[in-house]
Amino acid sequence: MTARAQFALGKVRFGGGAPLFLIAGPCVIESEGHALTMAEKLGAVASELGVPYIFKASYDKANRTSVSSYRGPGLKNGLKILAKIKKKTGLPVLTDVHQASEVEAAADVCDILQIPAFLSRQTDLLVAAGKSGRVVNIKKGQFLSPSEMGNAAEKVASTGNDKIILTERGNSFGYQNLVVDMRSFPIMRKFGYPVVFDVTHSVQLPGREGKRSGGQPEFIEPLARAGVAAGVDGIFLEVHDNPAKALSDGLNALPLGQFRALLEKIVSLAAFVRKWDAS
């Protein structure tokens, strides 16, 4: 087995048996006020529970189902908003990058650059993200086996940057459905990088609503618990204060009102799993 990478981002430690960390926020920046409010509320709960927390929101969602779907404020305005959130809250910030040309500007603001699942084999994008020196979170494509993620990680690592996270978000299971293979977590951990479980995208039903994706949020908690029991390093959750009104991925988002209770459960479970692993 490859030696596991260990690195830190401020107070957040990755790999090597570090405490469970959390990546959470709305799918897309809907407005400066909304994004800041979500960052503050999620950050407050995470801090009270002692959970290392990274705020996430996208300035652009370039792979929406319909051409008429809301994509976000765009690169320039979105990064301004993320910079303000980072300055005001002190939280590390993650956002998606869709093209190599976006990487430099995004890296000037954000601590983690995320490679969307549909782009997880795009060599130029992966190499550009690696060269930025930022932490790179690679979402596993819905069309990839976990063993293939070693190739994606290798593209980033070829730049000399080994601050890499691998994220599971479900595999296509027939039309408009996803399934999570729990074997994915130990398989990807063998590459030596921290592994995250994107729970809320894993309950998505791609394109099920015609011009948008559907979701089964009732399965967020059991899947989160299963992933933590399997020993993931971090959990990824898209959270919204009013999922019914969310401008992107509301049908698979965790309602803000359920966030604390879920986090309490999985933190307790993660502590038990780490004690068991260390014994």
Secondary structure per residue as TSV (DSSP state, phi and psi in degrees):
chain	resnum	aa	ss	phi	psi
A	1	M	-	360.0	139.5
A	2	T	-	-66.2	141.2
A	3	A	-	-60.0	136.7
A	4	R	-	-76.7	131.5
A	5	A	-	-68.0	140.3
A	6	Q	-	-130.5	128.4
A	7	F	E	-153.9	169.8
A	8	A	E	-133.2	154.4
A	9	L	E	-133.8	94.2
A	10	G	T	63.0	-123.8
A	11	K	T	-87.1	-4.7
A	12	V	E	-90.6	122.1
A	13	R	E	-105.5	141.5
A	14	F	E	-119.1	134.7
A	15	G	S	78.4	173.3
A	16	G	T	63.5	32.3
A	17	G	T	77.4	16.4
A	18	A	-	-64.1	161.1
A	19	P	-	-58.8	154.1
A	20	L	-	-55.8	130.1
A	21	F	E	-109.9	163.8
A	22	L	E	-126.5	132.8
A	23	I	E	-113.8	121.0
A	24	A	E	-154.9	152.9
A	25	G	E	159.7	-178.3
A	26	P	-	-72.9	156.8
A	27	C	S	-58.0	-47.2
A	28	V	B	-135.0	154.0
A	29	I	-	-70.3	114.6
A	30	E	-	-91.2	-34.2
A	31	S	-	-166.2	162.8
A	32	E	H	-61.6	-44.5
A	33	G	H	-63.2	-43.1
A	34	H	H	-66.4	-46.0
A	35	A	H	-61.9	-42.8
A	36	L	H	-65.3	-42.8
A	37	T	H	-60.9	-43.8
A	38	M	H	-64.5	-42.0
A	39	A	H	-61.3	-43.6
A	40	E	H	-67.0	-42.9
A	41	K	H	-69.9	-44.4
A	42	L	H	-66.9	-41.0
A	43	G	H	-62.9	-37.3
A	44	A	H	-65.3	-44.1
A	45	V	H	-65.4	-45.9
A	46	A	H	-59.9	-41.6
A	47	S	H	-64.1	-43.0
A	48	E	H	-62.2	-33.1
A	49	L	T	-93.5	0.7
A	50	G	T	71.2	31.0
A	51	V	-	-101.1	122.4
A	52	P	-	-59.5	127.6
A	53	Y	E	-130.5	137.3
A	54	I	E	-122.3	127.0
A	55	F	E	-81.8	137.9
A	56	K	E	-128.4	141.2
A	57	A	-	-167.7	146.9
A	58	S	B	-102.3	138.4
A	59	Y	S	-80.4	-17.4
A	60	D	-	-153.6	136.2
A	61	K	-	-114.0	93.3
A	62	A	T	-81.4	-5.0
A	63	N	T	-118.5	34.8
A	64	R	-	-64.2	156.7
A	65	T	S	-62.2	-43.7
A	66	S	S	-116.4	150.3
A	67	V	T	-64.7	-21.7
A	68	S	T	-89.6	-3.9
A	69	S	S	-70.5	147.7
A	70	Y	-	-66.1	132.6
A	71	R	-	-108.3	-23.3
A	72	G	-	124.8	178.1
A	73	P	S	-77.5	-7.8
A	74	G	-	93.5	170.4
A	75	L	H	-59.1	-56.1
A	76	K	H	-63.7	-54.9
A	77	N	H	-69.8	-35.9
A	78	G	H	-65.4	-41.3
A	79	L	H	-68.2	-32.5
A	80	K	H	-61.2	-42.9
A	81	I	H	-65.7	-44.7
A	82	L	H	-63.8	-35.7
A	83	A	H	-64.3	-39.9
A	84	K	H	-66.2	-40.8
A	85	I	H	-63.8	-44.7
A	86	K	H	-61.2	-42.8
A	87	K	H	-68.1	-41.7
A	88	K	H	-75.7	-37.8
A	89	T	H	-97.5	-22.8
A	90	G	-	75.5	9.2
A	91	L	-	-83.3	147.4
A	92	P	-	-66.5	150.1
A	93	V	E	-127.1	138.9
A	94	L	E	-120.9	141.4
A	95	T	E	-147.6	159.3
A	96	D	E	-76.4	148.5
A	97	V	-	-125.7	136.0
A	98	H	-	-110.0	-19.6
A	99	Q	S	-137.8	150.5
A	100	A	H	-58.6	-31.3
A	101	S	H	-67.8	-17.2
A	102	E	H	-86.8	-18.2
A	103	V	H	-61.9	-46.8
A	104	E	H	-59.9	-47.0
A	105	A	H	-65.5	-42.6
A	106	A	H	-65.3	-38.0
A	107	A	H	-68.7	-25.2
A	108	D	H	-66.7	-23.1
A	109	V	H	-110.6	-46.0
A	110	C	-	-96.1	151.1
A	111	D	S	-87.9	-29.1
A	112	I	E	-129.0	129.9
A	113	L	E	-102.8	126.7
A	114	Q	E	-105.2	131.1
A	115	I	E	-93.8	114.7
A	116	P	-	-58.9	152.5
A	117	A	G	-56.5	-41.8
A	118	F	G	-65.4	-16.1
A	119	L	G	-111.4	15.1
A	120	S	T	-70.0	-6.4
A	121	R	T	-111.4	4.7
A	122	Q	-	-76.4	100.3
A	123	T	H	-57.5	-48.9
A	124	D	H	-59.6	-40.0
A	125	L	H	-67.9	-44.7
A	126	L	H	-63.6	-42.3
A	127	V	H	-67.4	-41.7
A	128	A	H	-62.7	-42.1
A	129	A	H	-63.0	-41.4
A	130	G	H	-61.8	-42.8
A	131	K	H	-66.1	-20.1
A	132	S	T	-66.4	-22.7
A	133	G	T	83.5	-5.7
A	134	R	S	-79.4	163.6
A	135	V	E	-64.2	137.6
A	136	V	E	-117.6	120.0
A	137	N	E	-102.8	113.8
A	138	I	E	-100.0	116.1
A	139	K	E	-76.5	133.3
A	140	K	-	-73.0	126.2
A	141	G	-	-59.3	145.4
A	142	Q	T	-62.5	-13.3
A	143	F	T	-105.3	4.2
A	144	L	-	-108.9	147.0
A	145	S	-	-80.6	156.6
A	146	P	G	-60.6	-32.5
A	147	S	G	-66.1	-25.2
A	148	E	G	-75.0	-14.5
A	149	M	H	-69.1	-17.0
A	150	G	H	-61.5	-34.0
A	151	N	H	-67.7	-40.6
A	152	A	H	-64.2	-45.0
A	153	A	H	-62.8	-37.8
A	154	E	H	-62.1	-34.7
A	155	K	H	-63.9	-42.5
A	156	V	H	-68.4	-46.8
A	157	A	H	-63.2	-23.8
A	158	S	T	-62.6	-17.0
A	159	T	T	-87.0	-4.0
A	160	G	T	92.6	1.1
A	161	N	-	-100.4	112.3
A	162	D	-	-107.4	17.3
A	163	K	-	-86.0	79.2
A	164	I	E	-123.4	138.9
A	165	I	E	-122.0	139.5
A	166	L	E	-112.3	129.7
A	167	T	E	-121.7	126.9
A	168	E	E	-86.0	135.1
A	169	R	-	-141.4	25.7
A	170	G	-	91.2	156.0
A	171	N	E	-115.9	148.1
A	172	S	E	-58.7	132.2
A	173	F	-	-130.6	84.9
A	174	G	S	73.6	-161.0
A	175	Y	T	-84.1	135.4
A	176	Q	T	57.2	37.8
A	177	N	-	-151.2	152.1
A	178	L	E	-127.7	151.2
A	179	V	E	-138.0	146.7
A	180	V	-	-105.4	123.2
A	181	D	-	-93.5	111.4
A	182	M	T	-65.0	-14.8
A	183	R	T	-67.6	-19.6
A	184	S	H	-57.6	-37.6
A	185	F	H	-66.7	-52.4
A	186	P	H	-66.7	-31.0
A	187	I	H	-63.3	-48.4
A	188	M	H	-71.1	-29.5
A	189	R	H	-65.1	-23.7
A	190	K	T	-65.5	-17.8
A	191	F	T	-77.4	-10.7
A	192	G	T	96.5	7.2
A	193	Y	S	-113.1	153.1
A	194	P	-	-58.9	144.4
A	195	V	E	-118.3	132.9
A	196	V	E	-116.0	148.5
A	197	F	E	-110.2	112.5
A	198	D	E	-83.5	94.3
A	199	V	H	-71.8	-45.1
A	200	T	H	-71.4	-33.6
A	201	H	H	-72.5	-22.0
A	202	S	H	-74.3	-17.4
A	203	V	T	-99.9	9.1
A	204	Q	E	-72.4	148.8
A	205	L	E	-116.0	91.9
A	206	P	T	-57.6	125.4
A	207	G	T	66.8	9.3
A	208	R	T	-63.5	-29.4
A	209	E	T	-93.3	15.1
A	210	G	S	89.0	-75.5
A	211	K	S	-103.7	8.2
A	212	R	S	-156.4	167.1
A	213	S	-	-85.1	151.7
A	214	G	E	-96.8	-166.1
A	215	G	E	-171.2	164.7
A	216	Q	-	-129.5	72.3
A	217	P	G	-63.2	-16.4
A	218	E	G	-64.5	-15.5
A	219	F	G	-98.3	3.9
A	220	I	H	-60.5	-50.5
A	221	E	H	-63.9	-49.5
A	222	P	H	-63.0	-35.1
A	223	L	H	-70.3	-40.9
A	224	A	H	-59.8	-44.5
A	225	R	H	-63.7	-40.1
A	226	A	H	-65.1	-42.4
A	227	G	H	-64.6	-41.5
A	228	V	H	-66.0	-41.2
A	229	A	H	-62.1	-30.6
A	230	A	T	-77.7	-7.0
A	231	G	T	96.2	25.4
A	232	V	-	-63.7	155.5
A	233	D	S	-82.1	-30.2
A	234	G	E	-150.8	161.1
A	235	I	E	-120.1	138.1
A	236	F	E	-114.4	125.9
A	237	L	E	-135.1	130.5
A	238	E	E	-91.4	124.2
A	239	V	E	-124.5	139.6
A	240	H	E	-141.0	143.1
A	241	D	S	-74.5	-18.9
A	242	N	-	-148.7	77.2
A	243	P	G	-53.4	-32.7
A	244	A	G	-64.2	-24.3
A	245	K	G	-106.4	2.3
A	246	A	-	-61.3	145.2
A	247	L	S	-85.2	-7.8
A	248	S	S	-157.5	132.7
A	249	D	S	58.1	29.0
A	250	G	G	-65.2	-30.7
A	251	L	G	-73.8	-11.8
A	252	N	G	-119.7	11.6
A	253	A	-	-84.4	152.9
A	254	L	E	-82.2	125.7
A	255	P	E	-62.9	138.5
A	256	L	G	-54.7	-36.3
A	257	G	G	-63.2	-17.7
A	258	Q	G	-101.2	-1.3
A	259	F	H	-65.4	-50.7
A	260	R	H	-59.9	-47.3
A	261	A	H	-61.3	-42.0
A	262	L	H	-65.7	-44.0
A	263	L	H	-63.3	-40.2
A	264	E	H	-58.4	-42.9
A	265	K	H	-67.1	-46.5
A	266	I	H	-75.4	-28.2
A	267	V	H	-66.1	-43.0
A	268	S	H	-62.8	-42.7
A	269	L	H	-65.8	-41.1
A	270	A	H	-62.8	-39.4
A	271	A	H	-63.1	-40.7
A	272	F	H	-65.0	-45.0
A	273	V	H	-62.1	-41.2
A	274	R	H	-69.1	-34.4
A	275	K	H	-65.5	-41.6
A	276	W	H	-66.3	-41.1
A	277	D	H	-65.0	-33.0
A	278	A	H	-81.1	-15.3
A	279	S	-	-81.2	360.0
